[in-house]
Amino acid sequence: MAASDTLQDIKSKGILWGFGVLVLIVLVVLFILGAWWGSEPDQFNVQEEALLRAKETNNTEMPVGYTYANTLAHIAEVLLHKPGGYITNDVAPPGVFLDNISSWEFGALVMLRDAASALRNHFARDQSQSAEDPDLAVAEPYFYYEHNSWALPSTEAEYEKGIEALHKYMVRLHKYGGPVKHAQFYSRADNLWQYVEIVIKRLGGLSTRLSASTAGAELMPGMAVIEPGAALQSGQAKTTPILAQTPWLEIDDVFYEARGASWALLHILRAIKHDFHDILLDKRAMNTVDIMIKSLENALAPILSPMVLNGGGYGLFANYSLTMATYIARCNAAALDLRDIMNRG
């Protein structure tokens, strides 16, 4: 009887040990996958990617605007086809736990949306009375589809349609006869000025949110808020802060959102430098664009710490958010100069 109990006990412990080992293996696999999927994509050469795309469509020349449009399409392709694919709408581990790369994807997506809107509403139109390009009218709304939809339809499926429409526009940039309407891209100062206006607001918002991540961040004064039902009299209005200090658990999310936005904007600016080359030289603004590009390159320097540090003042540890805010603020200052230069006669 005692021997039977002992055998049963050994068998039970063996099952528990086997289950424990299985759980450990699963956790190790999830950890490795999470580290791989959570890594930020590398930068790419916008001109080389545009040339590869042109060769795929049996073309050897790249008209003005081709590099810009292909850069937007390739940014979307990277979002969808990087290791682990598009993470934001994952509902299973390890993707559901990877909030940093999800924030990175959202930052890049916002910049992609702004650039796609600029292409549709400004770069591809001769003037305000001109008809919009039919393919761009299809492409832009797809990129504005909700960024975390898992199915019916999935985010990936909608963004793929946007990429396909951009590719059709790129094909039409090459001159075709017959029923195919030739696409247009106008690399003018006024068009670039209108896009830079949006970039300035995006960079300013990111810089402010990053600065609010530091310990002891001051609250920004807000607008007066009147209590419901109260008479509009002096002294009855309350001022509420527009932006409070970023919660400790959200500091890394804001940081990686800024990293994603910087990555996407860096490639967009490189494409603008190529397709707006003549107007930038004519306006003597090439150096200003180079300053913006260099600032974003510095913002994307490799991260040496496994976590986003948030040291305060002149303390022992660095403050990653403030460092990122400094580079983005420098890029924003150059964007302000670029807007002024493009707005001059």
C-alpha positions, -999 to +999 in steps of 0.1 A: +000+000+000+028+024+009+047+014-023+016+022-044+012+056-027+049+064-033+046+054-070+015+076-073+033+105-057+063+102-080+040+100-110+021+132-099+054+150-094+066+140-128+034+154-144+039+187-125+075+188-135+066+181-172+040+208-171+064+233-155+091+226-181+065+231-209+054+264-194+090+275-191+097+266-228+066+285-239+077+316-219+112+315-233+098+312-269+074+341-263+102+362-248+125+356-278+096+363-302+087+394-283+123+407-284+125+401-322+090+415-330+095+445-308+127+457-325+125+488-346+128+485-384+160+497-400+161+528-422+160+524-460+173+543-490+143+560-506+159+564-540+170+527-542+135+515-532+119+538-558+143+524-585+135+488-575+098+496-578+103+512-612+122+482-625+093+459-613+070+479-636+095+478-665+104+514-663+139+529-661+130+566-653+115+580-622+095+612-628+091+639-602+069+626-574+077+590-580+102+588-551+078+606-527+048+583-535+069+552-534+083+562-500+048+565-486+039+531-500+071+515-486+066+530-452+032+513-451+048+480-464+073+481-436+046+486-410+027+456-424+056+432-432+084+439-406+092+410-382+059+400-365+039+420-390+015+447-378+015+444-340-011+470-329-042+448-336-028+416-322-050+398-298-027+370-287+008+369-271+034+380-275+020+408-297-007+418-273+020+427-247+043+447-270+030+482-263+063+499-273+063+487-309+026+494-311+032+530-300+061+531-326+036+520-353+011+546-344+037+574-345+048+563-380+012+559-391+003+595-382+032+608-403+022+585-431-014+598-430-003+635-430+020+629-460-007+610-479-031+638-473-005+663-485+000+642-517-038+641-524-047+676-515-016+696-525+012+679-543-010+663-570-032+693-576-023+723-598-046+747-579-076+747-555-100+744-584-083+713-599-098+679-597-082+655-573-063+624-585-087+594-586-061+569-572-050+592-544-087+598-535-089+560-530-055+556-512-058+583-485-090+571-468-076+535-465-047+548-444-072+565-421-090+533-413-089+525-375-054+513-366-063+485-342-090+465-361-084+428-359-110+416-384-140+425-406-120+441-421-086+439-406-063+470-405-037+452-427-063+445-454-073+481-456-038+495-456-028+470-484-056+486-505-040+520-499-006+507-510-021+493-541-038+526-550-005+545-545+012+520-568-014+528-595-008+565-591+030+558-595+024+539-627+003+568-641+031+592-633+048+577-664+031+591-695+005+568-711-018+574-741-053+563-747-078+562-719-051+563-691-050+598-676-015+610-668-009+616-631+006+649-619+030+660-591+036+697-586+068+703-567+061+740-559+070+761-529+033+768-519+025+731-519+055+723-497+047+752-474+012+737-467+027+703-458+054+718-435+026+736-416+012+702-406+047+689-397+053+718-374+022+711-354+030+674-352+066+680-340+055+706-316+030+683-300+055+654-297+081+677-282+056+690-256+045+655-246+080+643-243+089+672-221+060+664-199+075+630-192+102+645-170+098+646-132+085+679-119+071+689-153+050+721-148+014+721-157+004+742-187-024+768-180-056+758-198-087+776-209-113+788-185-140+762-179-175+772-168-194+748-146-227+737-161-256+759-151-233+786-136-237+822-146-208+837-166-194+860-139-159+869-128-143+844-105-166+815-114-144+801-142-119+773-134-086+769-152-077+733-159-043+721-171-041+712-208-012+688-202-002+672-169+029+651-162+029+619-182+021+589-160+051+567-152+037+537-171+031+558-203+065+574-205+079+546-228+047+548-250+052+585-257+089+580-263+084+551-288+056+570-306+080+599-311+106+573-324+081+560-349+071+594-361+108+604-364+115+573-385+087+579-409+093+617-412+130+611-418+122+591-450+095+615-461+120+644-458+146+625-478+120+619-505+111+656-505+147+665-508+148+645-539+115+655-556+116+692-545+154+694-553+151+723-577+128+745-556+149+739-525+180+750-544+162+780-558+150+791-524+183+782-508+165+759-484+185+727-489+206+733-458+174+738-437+161+704-449+195+688-441+192+702-406+158+686-402+171+653-415+202+653-393+181+661-362+158+631-369+188+608-375+202+618-341+167+611-326+169+576-340+203+567-325+204+532-310+190+528-275+216+513-251+193+507-221+167+479-220+142+504-206+134+541-212+153+560-185+136+590-169+162+606-147+155+641-133+175+673-135+213+667-133+209+633-117+228+601-122+207+587-149+198+601-184+164+612-194+156+597-227+124+617-232+141+650-228+169+640-252+144+630-278+125+662-272+156+682-278+162+666-312+126+670-322+125+706-311+156+713-332+139+697-362+108+718-355+128+750-354+142+741-388+107+734-401+096+768-390+125+783-410+116+761-440+079+773-438+091+810-438+114+804-467+088+786-488+063+814-480+084+841-494+079+854-529 
